[in-house]
Amino acid sequence: MENRVILLAEEASPKLHCPLCKKVFCDPHITTCGHTFCRQCVISSKYEKCPVDDVQLSLMVANIAVADQVGELSIHCCYGCRPKSDNSGDYEVNPSGCPMIIKLANRHEHEEKCDYTPVQCPNSSKCPVLLKKDLMEHLAQCYRVRCPHSKYDCTFEGSHGELSAHLETCSYEQLKGFLSRTDNHIQQLQDELKKKDEEVNQLQLTLSQLSKRVEHLEVEAAKRPGSRDGVDYQHTFQCKGTLVGHQGPVWALVPIGDLLFSGSSDNTIKVWDVSQYFVKTLSGHENTVLALYHHGDNMYSGSADQTIKVWNIKTLEVVNTIKAHDNHVCTLACSGNLLFSGSLKSIKAWDLNTRKLVSDLHGENHWVRALKACGNFLYSGSYKTIKIWDLDSFDCIHILEPHGGSVYSLAVTDQYIICGTYENSINVWKMENRQPVGTLEGHVGTVYGLAVIEKPSDVQLVSASYDKTLRVWSLDTMTCLQTLVRHENSVSSVAVFRGRLFSGSVDSTIKVWQ
């Protein structure tokens, strides 16, 4: 949002005014209802509904055409404006200020060099504030001087005569040899850092070129439907953006309405909107956020701090904290009025209304890293086992034995029970008879996440792996349809929502695929 003065030098078309704030558009964006508003007006809590058709406001995409028209408007330099005397908050032309009229799009370029910019005399803070155009004349007459060691925080300011006396007692003067050598060493380090930055930039450029090449190949492949057995390349996923903001690996993702929530090792949950804009950071956990789950009006977060926090989706505020386990809360699931949490050799059931413990499901042999509730059953993944629990009795009624060590991820559909394992494999069972269908092979690292895409013609599975890739599988043909490569480190979480994929990674980013 622009914070500096905008005083138009010409009348702007009414079409270039935001219907919400009534001012000239600032960062205009088109919303889902098809109208254009200032981006800040939409994301602020002041305006919630479109004034034209009274629907909920939600950003879609920047209106570049309107932004270009606004950029062509003529305005007065901000250093040629002053507040009106009527205290209205409006501005008028200052006859003694900068006389320049400039294009709005070019304002920063001009105002950074404007001769009417207020500046402080470098010799002393006791000198009056000057205009940039008057600085040289002032310096020719200024008798004040700072200590040559002011960059080390020496606060002395005075005349040249006073400076000589000051240097005799200045503690920095006694250390000037050491300080000089230190400065030289710092400069050498900065030069080396600059060189490394240039190398990183070159590598990023190379990576960008490779990324464009991959996208080109994907487009070419899309022109050849059926070039692989049964693969429809018209429906392959492509990377459409990257969400950057977390300071640690992203371990959990959950889409809710028009928002995406992400949990990370930086102890926070970040909220993003569907237009890939950052909305808010939810703080409160004291350790890594490992699990997120949406149920009703609330979102539940499980953490390595051994707690579960309950968040109100509308206010984005925490409303309750459950001291859940003696170890990390690795996974969450809900069914009916129950919340389930998994930890080391432990599954607990909580009443969603009272947040009190209902039952402790005993019998797990190791970390419970995956839970899924479906119908009247709870599925739990642990070391070489998937247990199926009856939610009326909380008894384990069946055990599946997957290949590949510990179970790290689970997906359950009307047709299939699926798990991803530590030893790279994905095991699939038929739901109706709980008999194995087969194993999906291809990953070369732990399968951290699974998500199902239900299509009329096919049931597809998306898997996220330690090997830095996601894979899209057809469960009907048990074949890999596509491998998604964009992350720079392990892919630790995946979610599917409205035709899009979201993947969280140890590289601290979230990729958006469509």
N, C-alpha and C positions, 0 to 999 in steps of 0.2 A: 504494500500500500504506500502511495506517494505521500511523504510527510512535508515536503517543501511547498512554498506558495505557488499557486497557479492563477495568474491574472491574465485572462484572455485579452488579446489586442483586437479581436474581431468577434462578431457574433457567431456562435457555433450553432449548427443545425440542431433542432430539437431531437433528431434521430441519433445524435451523438451524446445524448444525456441518458444516464442510467435511470430507469423508471423507479428504482428503489431510493437512492440517495439524492436524485434530481441534479447531480453534478455531472460534468463531462466524464465519460467512461475512463476508469483506471483499470488496466488489465482486463478487458472485456472477455467474458466467457459465455458460451451458449449452454443453457441448462437442458435437462431432459424434456421440458415442456416446449422447447424450441425458441425461447426468448433469450435475449442477451442482457446480462447485468455485469456490474463490477464483480470480480472474483471475491474480493473481501466482503462485499455486501452479502453474497450467497453463503459464505462459510461462517459469517458472524451469526450470533444467536439473535440479533436484532430483527432480522427478516427471515421468516420460516416458509412463507408461501408466496407463490407468484401473484403479483397484484392484477395480472391480466385474467388468468383462468383459475386462480385459487388452488393450485396443486402444490405439493411439497417441492421445494427447490432442491435440485441436485445437479452439480456441475457435470458437464460432459467434455467439452473441448474449447480451447481458446478460439475466439473469433478474430482471426488474423486480419480479415478485411476491414472490420471496424477499427481495430488497433492501428492499422495503417492510416485510416482517415483521421483518427484522433492525433496521430503523430504529425500530420501536416498542418494542424492548427497553429496559428501565430500567437505567441504569448510574450509578455514582458519578462525580462530577466528578473529573477527573484530579488536581486540587489538593486532593482529599480522600483521596488514596491514598498509600501508602508501600511500598517494597520489604519483603518479609518478611525476618526476621532469619536465616532458614535458608539464605540465598543460593540459593534455588531458582529465582530469576528471577520468581516470582509476586508479586502485590501483595495488600495488605490495607488495610482502612479506617484512615485516620489520624484519631484522635479530635480532634486539634487543627487539622485541615484543614477544607476546605469541606464542609459537611454536606449539600449539595444532591444530590438524585437526579434525573436528567434522562433524557429519551428520547435514545437513541443518535443519532437523526437530527438532534437539536437541540443536540448537544454543543458544536459550534463557536460557535454563537450565544451560549451561556451562558459558555463558557470564555474568550471574548474579553473579557467584561466582569466576570469573576469577581473578587470582592474579595480572594480568597486567591492571586491571581496574583503571583509574585515580581517585584519591580520594583527598579530602581536609582535612587537619589536623583539628580535632575537637577543638583544643585549640585556633586557630587563623586563620583568613582569610589572615593574612600577611605571613603565611608560604607558601612555594612553593607547587604546586600540586605534589602529590606523586603517586607511584604505590601502589596498595593495599598490595603487598607483602613486601613493605618497611615501612609500616606505624608503626608497632610495634617498630622497631628500632628507627624510628624518635621520637616517643612519649617518649621513654626512655631518650632522650637527650633534648627534647623540653622544653624551659624555659618559653614559653608564656602561658597565661591562660586567659579565659574569665570570666566575672562577673558571679557568680552563678545564677544571675537573668536574664541571656541572653534570656531565654525562654519567658520572659516578654518584650523583645525588648530592654533591656539595651545593648548599643553598645560598652561598655568598653572592650578593649583587651590590655594586658600588661604583665609585669612580676609579680611574686608573691609579691614582695615588693610593687609594684605600686597598686596591688589589695587591700592591707590593707588600703592604703590611700584613695582609691576610695570608699570603703565600708562605710567610715565615712560620705561621702556626698551623697551616692547613695539613691535616693528617694525610690527605691524598697526595700532597706534594712530596711527602717523604717516601711514598710508594710508587712514584711515577715510573720508575724503571721497571718494576714488576708489572704495573698496570699496562705499560706499553708492550711488554713481551706477551702478556696475556691477550691483549687486543690483537696482536699479530697472529697468535695461535688460533683465536676465534675466527679471524678472517680466513685463515687457511682452511679451517673446518667448514666455514660457510661456502668457500669456493668448491670444496670437495662435494658438499651437499648439493650445490647448484649443478655440478657435473652429473651427480647421481640422478637428480631430478630430470635433467635433460635425457639421460639414458632411459628412465622410466617413461617419460613422455614418448620417446621413440618406440619403446616396446608397446605402449598403449596404442600408438598409431598403427603399429603392425597388427596388433590384436584386432583393432577396429577394421582394418582392411580384410583380415581373415574372416571376421564376423560377416562383413558384407559379401564376401565370396561364398560363405555357407548359405546366406540368405538367397543369393543368386542361384545356387545349386538347388535349393528347396523350390524356388519358383520354377526352374527348369523341370524339376521332377514332377511338379504339379501339372505340367503340360502333358505328361505321359501317364495317364491313369492306367492302372493295370500292369505297369512295367514290372512289378513284383507280384507274386501269387496272392491275389485277393486283396491287395492294398489299394485303397482309394486315396490317391495323393491330393485330391481336391479338399480333403479334410485333415490334412496334417497340421500340426501346431507350429507356429513360428513365434519367436521371442518379440514381444511388443513393447517392452520397457523394463526398467530396473528401479526398484524402490530402495533408496539408500538412506540410512539414518541410524541403524543399530550399531553399537560398538562391540558386538560379540556375535557368535553363532546364533542363527535363528532356528529354534528347536520346535516351534509350534505355530500353526496357522489355523485360523477359523474365520470364514466369511459370515457376516450377519447383515442382512439387508443390503444397503449400499456401502457397507464398511468392511474392511478387512483388518483383523487383529493379529498381531505377531508377537510371540514371546521369545525372549533372548537370554543369552548368558550375561548381558549387561544389566540383568535384574529388572528390566522394564517390559511393558507391553506397549507396543506402538499401534496407533489407529490410523488407517489410511482410507481414503474414499475411492470409489470405483474409477475416478479419473486419474488415479495414481498420485494424488496429492496427500501429503502428510497432514493429519488432523490434530493428533494429540498424543502425548506420552503418558501412560498410566504407571505411576510409581507406587511402591508399597512393599513389594517383595524384597527380601534381604539376600536372595541368592537367585540362581538361574531359574527362569520360568520354563518349565519342561512340558506343560500340557495346558491346552485351552479347550473348553467345551461350551457350546451354546445350548440353552434349554429355557424356553419361555421368555420372560423379560430379563433374564440374567445371563451373564457369562461367568464361567468358573475357571480359575487358573490354579494349576498345581505347580509347586516349586521345590527346588532343592532345599529351601528353608523349612521344609516339612509341613508347610501350611497349604490350605486351599483358601483362596480369596473369592468372594462373591461380588460381582460388579453389576451395577444397574446399567443396562445398555443405553437408555435414554439420557441419563445424566453423566455417564462415563465416570461414576464415582464408586468406590468400594463401599459396600453396605454390610459386609460381615467377613470375619476371618475365622477359619476352622483350624485348630491345632490337630492335624490329621494323623500323622505317622511319626515314628521315631527315625525315619530315613526319608530320602527324596520321594516326593510325590511325582511319579513318572508318567501316569496316564489317568484319564478321567472318562467316564461315560454316564449317561442318564437313561433311566427307563421309568415311565410313570412318575411316581412321587419320590423316586430314589436317585441319589447320586452315588456313583461307585468310584473309588480311588485305589490305584495300585502302587505298591512300594516293595521293599525287600521282604519276600516271603509273606506278603500281606495284601489282602483285598478287604476294604471296608465299605459298608453300605451306610449312607447318611440320609436322614429324612430331609427333603428339600424345604419343608416349611419351618421346622424347628432347628435344622442344622445339627441335630443330635445323632449320635451313633445308633444305628438300628441293628447291625450285625457285623461280625468279623468272620469272613469266609476263610477257613483254615485249610491247609493242605498244600499250598504252593511251595515249590522246592528252591526257588531262586527269585531274582528280580522279576516283578510283574511289570513289563514295559508296554503292554498293549491290552486294552479292554474294548469290547464292542457289545452293545446291548441291541438285541433284535427280538421282537415279539416278547415272549415270556422267558427269554434265556439271556444269560450273560456269557460271553466268550472271553477267556483270559489267556494271554500268551506268556509263557515263562520258558525255563530251560528244557528244550526238547519236548514240550507238551503244550497242547491247547486244551483247556478244561471248559466244559459246558455246564453251567450252573442253572438249576431251576430257581426262578425268582420267587416262587411261592414258599418253597422250603429252604432255600439257600443251600441245597445239597448239590454236589457235583454228580451229574448223571451220565457223563460220557467224557472220555479222554481221547484226543487225537494225538498222534505221534509224528510230528513233521521231521523231515530230514534237514540238517543244516545247523544244528546247535540251537542257541537261544532264539526265541521269537521276539523280534523287535517291532513288528507292525502287523495289524490285522485289518481285514475288510470282510464284511458280511453282506450278502445280497439274498434275494429270494431264491437264487439258484446255487450260489457258491459260498464256501468258507475259504478264505485265502489268508496266508500268512507270509511275511517276509522274514528271513533269518539272518543270523550273524554270518553264516557261511555262504552268503551270496544268492541263495536260491529262494524261489517263490513256490510254495506248495498250495495246491488247489484241491478241494473236496467238493463233491456234490452235496447240496444241502439236504435233499430228500432222503438220502440213505447214508450220508456221512462217509461215503466211500471215496478214496482218492481218484482224482481225474488225471493228474499229472503234475509235473514240475516245470516251471518256466525258468529256463537257464539263459544267461547272457550277461548279467551283472558280474563284476569282479570285485565287489565289496559289499559290506553289510547293507541290507535293504531296510532303510530307516522308516520309510513311509509308503502307504498305499492309499489310493483313491479310486473310486469306481465311477465310470461314465456310462450311464444307461442310455442306449440308443435304440430306436425302433428296430433297426436291422442287426444290432450287435451289442454285446456287453463288453466294454473295454475297461482295462485296468491301467492305471498310471503308477509306476514305482519310482521311488527316490532312493539313491544309493550313495554309499561312501565313495564309489568310483567316479564321482563328480557328474554323473549323468542321471537323467530321467528316461524311462522307457515306457512306451505306450504299447499295450498288448491287446490282442483280440482273445477273449476268453472262449469264444465259439470255436476258433481254429487253433488256439493255444500257440499263437505265433506273435513275434514282435513286429509291430507296424512301424515304429519310429523310435529313434534314439535322439534325445534332446541334449545338446551340448552347448552350454553357455557359462555355467558356473566355474569359478576358479578353485573351488574346494568342494568337499563332500556336500551332497544335497541331503539335508537333514529332515525336511518336512515337505508335504505337498497337500494342496487342497483344490477341489474342483467347484466352480461356481459360475452359473449362467454362461456356459460355453467357454469359460476361461480356466486356465491352470495357474496356480500360484505356487512357486517353489521357494522354500527358505533354505539357506546354506550356511555352512561354517565360514564362508567368505563374508558373512555379515549382511548379505544382500537378499532381496526377494525379487525373483524374476516373474514377469507376467507373460503368459503364453496364450495365444489365441489362434 
